Amino acid sequence: MIIYGSMAIEIDQSGKIEQLDTTTVVACANDVSSVICIKASEKRLLFVRLHTSLVKKTDRLAVIFAVLVFLLLRTLKKLPSTIVLDEEYTGKDATVCETLEKLLLRHQKGKWNGSIRVQQIGKHSPAHLLAWDYHRKGKKRKDIVKVSVADIMRLWQ
């Protein structure tokens, strides 16, 4: 279980989820930092598996992004009180926030009372720089957590 913390973090991604020819990297930074990635081959498998999903096709990218953010947050020792997400899927902010909040509440047994905001965090944000750096040099980095289709599907149920 993640311990509730008083910090705030920013989260950004590099390599869009829907780009099936590149790895997607999701990173958080500020008081703490962490990075996860999902390879292009895993994303292609994921889209095949989700073809018959009950989640509306128009919401799938936003839901996948929220799941990846949750998997990133699980790598932290303390859950931040404020989560600031870079706006990745315009018009789907509510879907991202709702999905992420449901996952956090389920994981924390209903005891998470932090806040989630979606905004443009900018190119100079530590989270953006970290995600971009890992995306560019990903194969050389040893400290990145790799996400699989199985990791995502366990949360999709």
LINQUIFEN-V472818 format. One record per run of one state. SS is the DSSP state (A for helix, B for strand, O for the rest). FROM is the first residue (numbers start at 1). TO is the last residue. If there is no record, write none. Layout:
((SS;FROM;TO) (SS;FROM;TO))
This chain:
((O;1;2) (B;3;4) (O;5;7) (B;8;14) (O;15;23) (B;24;30) (O;31;33) (B;34;38) (O;39;39) (A;40;52) (O;53;56) (A;57;73) (O;74;77) (B;78;79) (O;80;81) (B;82;86) (O;87;92) (A;93;107) (O;108;114) (B;115;119) (O;120;125) (A;126;140) (O;141;144) (B;145;146) (O;147;148) (A;149;156) (O;157;157))
